[in-house]
Amino acid sequence: MTLSKEEWYLLVLGKICWSMNILSMILGFTFIAKKFHSLKDILALGLYYF
């Protein structure tokens, strides 16, 4: 399976965007967890995210 230059570019870009998305979600989640200390709020937000 050979990919063209454009396809490689899109694949790499997609991977970067995907990991950035995961990273920002984790950062946002820890930020929220610091704001709300109760476990119920964190669980509710976890369910909201997924």
PDB file with SEQRES, HELIX, SHEET and CRYST1 records, atoms N, CA, C and O in Angstrom:
SEQRES   1 A   50  MET THR LEU SER LYS GLU GLU TRP TYR LEU LEU VAL LEU          
SEQRES   2 A   50  GLY LYS ILE CYS TRP SER MET ASN ILE LEU SER MET ILE          
SEQRES   3 A   50  LEU GLY PHE THR PHE ILE ALA LYS LYS PHE HIS SER LEU          
SEQRES   4 A   50  LYS ASP ILE LEU ALA LEU GLY LEU TYR TYR PHE                  
HELIX    1 AA1 LYS A    5  LYS A   35  1                                  31    
HELIX    2 AA2 LEU A   39  TYR A   49  1                                  11    
CRYST1    1.000    1.000    1.000  90.00  90.00  90.00 P 1           1          
ATOM      1  N   MET A   1       0.842  -1.200   0.000  1.00  0.00           N  
ATOM      2  CA  MET A   1       0.000   0.000   0.000  1.00  0.00           C  
ATOM      3  C   MET A   1       0.880   1.254   0.000  1.00  0.00           C  
ATOM      4  O   MET A   1       1.542   1.558   0.992  1.00  0.00           O  
ATOM      5  N   THR A   2       0.878   1.957  -1.096  1.00  0.00           N  
ATOM      6  CA  THR A   2       1.687   3.167  -1.184  1.00  0.00           C  
ATOM      7  C   THR A   2       0.793   4.403  -1.119  1.00  0.00           C  
ATOM      8  O   THR A   2      -0.267   4.460  -1.742  1.00  0.00           O  
ATOM      9  N   LEU A   3       1.237   5.363  -0.369  1.00  0.00           N  
ATOM     10  CA  LEU A   3       0.480   6.606  -0.214  1.00  0.00           C  
ATOM     11  C   LEU A   3       1.182   7.742  -0.950  1.00  0.00           C  
ATOM     12  O   LEU A   3       2.410   7.812  -0.998  1.00  0.00           O  
ATOM     13  N   SER A   4       0.386   8.611  -1.511  1.00  0.00           N  
ATOM     14  CA  SER A   4       0.966   9.785  -2.171  1.00  0.00           C  
ATOM     15  C   SER A   4       1.382  10.797  -1.102  1.00  0.00           C  
ATOM     16  O   SER A   4       1.030  10.659   0.069  1.00  0.00           O  
ATOM     17  N   LYS A   5       2.129  11.806  -1.521  1.00  0.00           N  
ATOM     18  CA  LYS A   5       2.606  12.827  -0.593  1.00  0.00           C  
ATOM     19  C   LYS A   5       1.452  13.525   0.118  1.00  0.00           C  
ATOM     20  O   LYS A   5       1.526  13.794   1.317  1.00  0.00           O  
ATOM     21  N   GLU A   6       0.386  13.818  -0.626  1.00  0.00           N  
ATOM     22  CA  GLU A   6      -0.781  14.497  -0.052  1.00  0.00           C  
ATOM     23  C   GLU A   6      -1.469  13.627   0.999  1.00  0.00           C  
ATOM     24  O   GLU A   6      -1.905  14.109   2.044  1.00  0.00           O  
ATOM     25  N   GLU A   7      -1.552  12.324   0.690  1.00  0.00           N  
ATOM     26  CA  GLU A   7      -2.186  11.398   1.618  1.00  0.00           C  
ATOM     27  C   GLU A   7      -1.393  11.270   2.912  1.00  0.00           C  
ATOM     28  O   GLU A   7      -1.969  11.212   3.998  1.00  0.00           O  
ATOM     29  N   TRP A   8      -0.074  11.226   2.790  1.00  0.00           N  
ATOM     30  CA  TRP A   8       0.789  11.174   3.973  1.00  0.00           C  
ATOM     31  C   TRP A   8       0.599  12.429   4.813  1.00  0.00           C  
ATOM     32  O   TRP A   8       0.505  12.367   6.039  1.00  0.00           O  
ATOM     33  N   TYR A   9       0.545  13.570   4.129  1.00  0.00           N  
ATOM     34  CA  TYR A   9       0.377  14.848   4.808  1.00  0.00           C  
ATOM     35  C   TYR A   9      -0.916  14.874   5.611  1.00  0.00           C  
ATOM     36  O   TYR A   9      -0.931  15.293   6.768  1.00  0.00           O  
ATOM     37  N   LEU A  10      -2.007  14.420   4.985  1.00  0.00           N  
ATOM     38  CA  LEU A  10      -3.307  14.378   5.646  1.00  0.00           C  
ATOM     39  C   LEU A  10      -3.323  13.397   6.810  1.00  0.00           C  
ATOM     40  O   LEU A  10      -3.926  13.661   7.850  1.00  0.00           O  
ATOM     41  N   LEU A  11      -2.657  12.266   6.625  1.00  0.00           N  
ATOM     42  CA  LEU A  11      -2.584  11.250   7.671  1.00  0.00           C  
ATOM     43  C   LEU A  11      -1.856  11.788   8.900  1.00  0.00           C  
ATOM     44  O   LEU A  11      -2.330  11.636  10.025  1.00  0.00           O  
ATOM     45  N   VAL A  12      -0.713  12.411   8.680  1.00  0.00           N  
ATOM     46  CA  VAL A  12       0.080  12.984   9.770  1.00  0.00           C  
ATOM     47  C   VAL A  12      -0.699  14.112  10.443  1.00  0.00           C  
ATOM     48  O   VAL A  12      -0.738  14.210  11.670  1.00  0.00           O  
ATOM     49  N   LEU A  13      -1.316  14.956   9.627  1.00  0.00           N  
ATOM     50  CA  LEU A  13      -2.110  16.065  10.151  1.00  0.00           C  
ATOM     51  C   LEU A  13      -3.262  15.546  11.002  1.00  0.00           C  
ATOM     52  O   LEU A  13      -3.549  16.089  12.069  1.00  0.00           O  
ATOM     53  N   GLY A  14      -3.916  14.497  10.528  1.00  0.00           N  
ATOM     54  CA  GLY A  14      -5.018  13.878  11.263  1.00  0.00           C  
ATOM     55  C   GLY A  14      -4.562  13.315  12.593  1.00  0.00           C  
ATOM     56  O   GLY A  14      -5.244  13.469  13.607  1.00  0.00           O  
ATOM     57  N   LYS A  15      -3.401  12.657  12.592  1.00  0.00           N  
ATOM     58  CA  LYS A  15      -2.841  12.095  13.826  1.00  0.00           C  
ATOM     59  C   LYS A  15      -2.503  13.198  14.821  1.00  0.00           C  
ATOM     60  O   LYS A  15      -2.766  13.062  16.016  1.00  0.00           O  
ATOM     61  N   ILE A  16      -1.923  14.283  14.334  1.00  0.00           N  
ATOM     62  CA  ILE A  16      -1.566  15.412  15.199  1.00  0.00           C  
ATOM     63  C   ILE A  16      -2.826  16.019  15.813  1.00  0.00           C  
ATOM     64  O   ILE A  16      -2.887  16.263  17.018  1.00  0.00           O  
ATOM     65  N   CYS A  17      -3.829  16.259  14.968  1.00  0.00           N  
ATOM     66  CA  CYS A  17      -5.089  16.829  15.447  1.00  0.00           C  
ATOM     67  C   CYS A  17      -5.741  15.915  16.475  1.00  0.00           C  
ATOM     68  O   CYS A  17      -6.277  16.384  17.478  1.00  0.00           O  
ATOM     69  N   TRP A  18      -5.694  14.608  16.224  1.00  0.00           N  
ATOM     70  CA  TRP A  18      -6.304  13.633  17.109  1.00  0.00           C  
ATOM     71  C   TRP A  18      -5.623  13.640  18.472  1.00  0.00           C  
ATOM     72  O   TRP A  18      -6.297  13.636  19.502  1.00  0.00           O  
ATOM     73  N   SER A  19      -4.277  13.651  18.484  1.00  0.00           N  
ATOM     74  CA  SER A  19      -3.568  13.662  19.763  1.00  0.00           C  
ATOM     75  C   SER A  19      -3.737  14.991  20.484  1.00  0.00           C  
ATOM     76  O   SER A  19      -3.782  15.022  21.714  1.00  0.00           O  
ATOM     77  N   MET A  20      -3.830  16.092  19.740  1.00  0.00           N  
ATOM     78  CA  MET A  20      -4.092  17.399  20.340  1.00  0.00           C  
ATOM     79  C   MET A  20      -5.457  17.407  21.010  1.00  0.00           C  
ATOM     80  O   MET A  20      -5.627  17.961  22.096  1.00  0.00           O  
ATOM     81  N   ASN A  21      -6.428  16.783  20.346  1.00  0.00           N  
ATOM     82  CA  ASN A  21      -7.776  16.702  20.870  1.00  0.00           C  
ATOM     83  C   ASN A  21      -7.799  15.932  22.183  1.00  0.00           C  
ATOM     84  O   ASN A  21      -8.433  16.357  23.149  1.00  0.00           O  
ATOM     85  N   ILE A  22      -7.102  14.791  22.215  1.00  0.00           N  
ATOM     86  CA  ILE A  22      -7.008  13.968  23.420  1.00  0.00           C  
ATOM     87  C   ILE A  22      -6.319  14.763  24.529  1.00  0.00           C  
ATOM     88  O   ILE A  22      -6.758  14.758  25.678  1.00  0.00           O  
ATOM     89  N   LEU A  23      -5.232  15.444  24.163  1.00  0.00           N  
ATOM     90  CA  LEU A  23      -4.456  16.223  25.119  1.00  0.00           C  
ATOM     91  C   LEU A  23      -5.291  17.343  25.730  1.00  0.00           C  
ATOM     92  O   LEU A  23      -5.286  17.537  26.945  1.00  0.00           O  
ATOM     93  N   SER A  24      -6.010  18.078  24.881  1.00  0.00           N  
ATOM     94  CA  SER A  24      -6.828  19.180  25.377  1.00  0.00           C  
ATOM     95  C   SER A  24      -7.975  18.670  26.238  1.00  0.00           C  
ATOM     96  O   SER A  24      -8.413  19.345  27.170  1.00  0.00           O  
ATOM     97  N   MET A  25      -8.465  17.454  25.911  1.00  0.00           N  
ATOM     98  CA  MET A  25      -9.531  16.863  26.699  1.00  0.00           C  
ATOM     99  C   MET A  25      -9.024  16.505  28.090  1.00  0.00           C  
ATOM    100  O   MET A  25      -9.709  16.733  29.086  1.00  0.00           O  
ATOM    101  N   ILE A  26      -7.808  15.937  28.152  1.00  0.00           N  
ATOM    102  CA  ILE A  26      -7.195  15.571  29.430  1.00  0.00           C  
ATOM    103  C   ILE A  26      -6.910  16.823  30.258  1.00  0.00           C  
ATOM    104  O   ILE A  26      -7.181  16.856  31.458  1.00  0.00           O  
ATOM    105  N   LEU A  27      -6.363  17.846  29.614  1.00  0.00           N  
ATOM    106  CA  LEU A  27      -6.069  19.104  30.301  1.00  0.00           C  
ATOM    107  C   LEU A  27      -7.342  19.752  30.822  1.00  0.00           C  
ATOM    108  O   LEU A  27      -7.395  20.215  31.962  1.00  0.00           O  
ATOM    109  N   GLY A  28      -8.359  19.781  29.979  1.00  0.00           N  
ATOM    110  CA  GLY A  28      -9.650  20.337  30.383  1.00  0.00           C  
ATOM    111  C   GLY A  28     -10.253  19.556  31.527  1.00  0.00           C  
ATOM    112  O   GLY A  28     -10.845  20.126  32.444  1.00  0.00           O  
ATOM    113  N   PHE A  29     -10.096  18.244  31.464  1.00  0.00           N  
ATOM    114  CA  PHE A  29     -10.644  17.362  32.497  1.00  0.00           C  
ATOM    115  C   PHE A  29      -9.964  17.586  33.838  1.00  0.00           C  
ATOM    116  O   PHE A  29     -10.635  17.631  34.869  1.00  0.00           O  
ATOM    117  N   THR A  30      -8.626  17.730  33.840  1.00  0.00           N  
ATOM    118  CA  THR A  30      -7.901  17.960  35.093  1.00  0.00           C  
ATOM    119  C   THR A  30      -8.221  19.339  35.649  1.00  0.00           C  
ATOM    120  O   THR A  30      -8.294  19.526  36.864  1.00  0.00           O  
ATOM    121  N   PHE A  31      -8.413  20.308  34.751  1.00  0.00           N  
ATOM    122  CA  PHE A  31      -8.775  21.662  35.161  1.00  0.00           C  
ATOM    123  C   PHE A  31     -10.144  21.655  35.842  1.00  0.00           C  
ATOM    124  O   PHE A  31     -10.337  22.284  36.883  1.00  0.00           O  
ATOM    125  N   ILE A  32     -11.083  20.935  35.240  1.00  0.00           N  
ATOM    126  CA  ILE A  32     -12.425  20.811  35.792  1.00  0.00           C  
ATOM    127  C   ILE A  32     -12.387  20.059  37.124  1.00  0.00           C  
ATOM    128  O   ILE A  32     -13.071  20.423  38.080  1.00  0.00           O  
ATOM    129  N   ALA A  33     -11.573  19.003  37.165  1.00  0.00           N  
ATOM    130  CA  ALA A  33     -11.442  18.206  38.386  1.00  0.00           C  
ATOM    131  C   ALA A  33     -10.907  19.044  39.549  1.00  0.00           C  
ATOM    132  O   ALA A  33     -11.269  18.819  40.704  1.00  0.00           O  
ATOM    133  N   LYS A  34     -10.048  20.004  39.236  1.00  0.00           N  
ATOM    134  CA  LYS A  34      -9.518  20.891  40.272  1.00  0.00           C  
ATOM    135  C   LYS A  34     -10.587  21.863  40.748  1.00  0.00           C  
ATOM    136  O   LYS A  34     -10.638  22.212  41.928  1.00  0.00           O  
ATOM    137  N   LYS A  35     -11.445  22.302  39.819  1.00  0.00           N  
ATOM    138  CA  LYS A  35     -12.502  23.235  40.179  1.00  0.00           C  
ATOM    139  C   LYS A  35     -13.591  22.552  41.002  1.00  0.00           C  
ATOM    140  O   LYS A  35     -14.044  23.085  42.015  1.00  0.00           O  
ATOM    141  N   PHE A  36     -14.003  21.373  40.557  1.00  0.00           N  
ATOM    142  CA  PHE A  36     -15.032  20.629  41.274  1.00  0.00           C  
ATOM    143  C   PHE A  36     -14.372  19.456  41.988  1.00  0.00           C  
ATOM    144  O   PHE A  36     -13.842  18.548  41.349  1.00  0.00           O  
ATOM    145  N   HIS A  37     -14.408  19.482  43.291  1.00  0.00           N  
ATOM    146  CA  HIS A  37     -13.731  18.429  44.035  1.00  0.00           C  
ATOM    147  C   HIS A  37     -14.606  17.208  44.265  1.00  0.00           C  
ATOM    148  O   HIS A  37     -14.099  16.128  44.569  1.00  0.00           O  
ATOM    149  N   SER A  38     -15.908  17.370  44.122  1.00  0.00           N  
ATOM    150  CA  SER A  38     -16.780  16.220  44.363  1.00  0.00           C  
ATOM    151  C   SER A  38     -16.722  15.241  43.195  1.00  0.00           C  
ATOM    152  O   SER A  38     -16.718  15.638  42.030  1.00  0.00           O  
ATOM    153  N   LEU A  39     -16.678  13.972  43.529  1.00  0.00           N  
ATOM    154  CA  LEU A  39     -16.536  12.904  42.548  1.00  0.00           C  
ATOM    155  C   LEU A  39     -17.745  12.804  41.640  1.00  0.00           C  
ATOM    156  O   LEU A  39     -17.627  12.422  40.475  1.00  0.00           O  
ATOM    157  N   LYS A  40     -18.901  13.146  42.167  1.00  0.00           N  
ATOM    158  CA  LYS A  40     -20.140  13.062  41.387  1.00  0.00           C  
ATOM    159  C   LYS A  40     -20.099  13.993  40.182  1.00  0.00           C  
ATOM    160  O   LYS A  40     -20.521  13.617  39.089  1.00  0.00           O  
ATOM    161  N   ASP A  41     -19.593  15.205  40.381  1.00  0.00           N  
ATOM    162  CA  ASP A  41     -19.468  16.174  39.286  1.00  0.00           C  
ATOM    163  C   ASP A  41     -18.507  15.672  38.219  1.00  0.00           C  
ATOM    164  O   ASP A  41     -18.778  15.793  37.024  1.00  0.00           O  
ATOM    165  N   ILE A  42     -17.382  15.108  38.654  1.00  0.00           N  
ATOM    166  CA  ILE A  42     -16.369  14.599  37.727  1.00  0.00           C  
ATOM    167  C   ILE A  42     -16.935  13.430  36.919  1.00  0.00           C  
ATOM    168  O   ILE A  42     -16.715  13.338  35.711  1.00  0.00           O  
ATOM    169  N   LEU A  43     -17.664  12.539  37.594  1.00  0.00           N  
ATOM    170  CA  LEU A  43     -18.281  11.407  36.899  1.00  0.00           C  
ATOM    171  C   LEU A  43     -19.319  11.876  35.898  1.00  0.00           C  
ATOM    172  O   LEU A  43     -19.403  11.345  34.790  1.00  0.00           O  
ATOM    173  N   ALA A  44     -20.107  12.864  36.279  1.00  0.00           N  
ATOM    174  CA  ALA A  44     -21.125  13.412  35.379  1.00  0.00           C  
ATOM    175  C   ALA A  44     -20.475  14.027  34.146  1.00  0.00           C  
ATOM    176  O   ALA A  44     -20.962  13.852  33.029  1.00  0.00           O  
ATOM    177  N   LEU A  45     -19.371  14.751  34.351  1.00  0.00           N  
ATOM    178  CA  LEU A  45     -18.644  15.352  33.236  1.00  0.00           C  
ATOM    179  C   LEU A  45     -17.987  14.295  32.370  1.00  0.00           C  
ATOM    180  O   LEU A  45     -17.911  14.444  31.150  1.00  0.00           O  
ATOM    181  N   GLY A  46     -17.507  13.218  33.002  1.00  0.00           N  
ATOM    182  CA  GLY A  46     -16.906  12.111  32.265  1.00  0.00           C  
ATOM    183  C   GLY A  46     -17.924  11.460  31.341  1.00  0.00           C  
ATOM    184  O   GLY A  46     -17.614  11.116  30.201  1.00  0.00           O  
ATOM    185  N   LEU A  47     -19.130  11.296  31.838  1.00  0.00           N  
ATOM    186  CA  LEU A  47     -20.206  10.727  31.027  1.00  0.00           C  
ATOM    187  C   LEU A  47     -20.617  11.689  29.922  1.00  0.00           C  
ATOM    188  O   LEU A  47     -20.997  11.273  28.828  1.00  0.00           O  
ATOM    189  N   TYR A  48     -20.538  12.978  30.222  1.00  0.00           N  
ATOM    190  CA  TYR A  48     -20.876  13.999  29.234  1.00  0.00           C  
ATOM    191  C   TYR A  48     -19.885  13.987  28.068  1.00  0.00           C  
ATOM    192  O   TYR A  48     -20.261  14.187  26.913  1.00  0.00           O  
ATOM    193  N   TYR A  49     -18.595  13.747  28.399  1.00  0.00           N  
ATOM    194  CA  TYR A  49     -17.553  13.737  27.372  1.00  0.00           C  
ATOM    195  C   TYR A  49     -17.620  12.510  26.480  1.00  0.00           C  
ATOM    196  O   TYR A  49     -17.345  12.599  25.283  1.00  0.00           O  
ATOM    197  N   PHE A  50     -17.994  11.336  27.063  1.00  0.00           N  
ATOM    198  CA  PHE A  50     -17.935  10.096  26.282  1.00  0.00           C  
ATOM    199  C   PHE A  50     -19.306   9.552  25.910  1.00  0.00           C  
ATOM    200  O   PHE A  50     -19.401   8.515  25.254  1.00  0.00           O  
TER     201      PHE A  50                                                      
END                                                                             
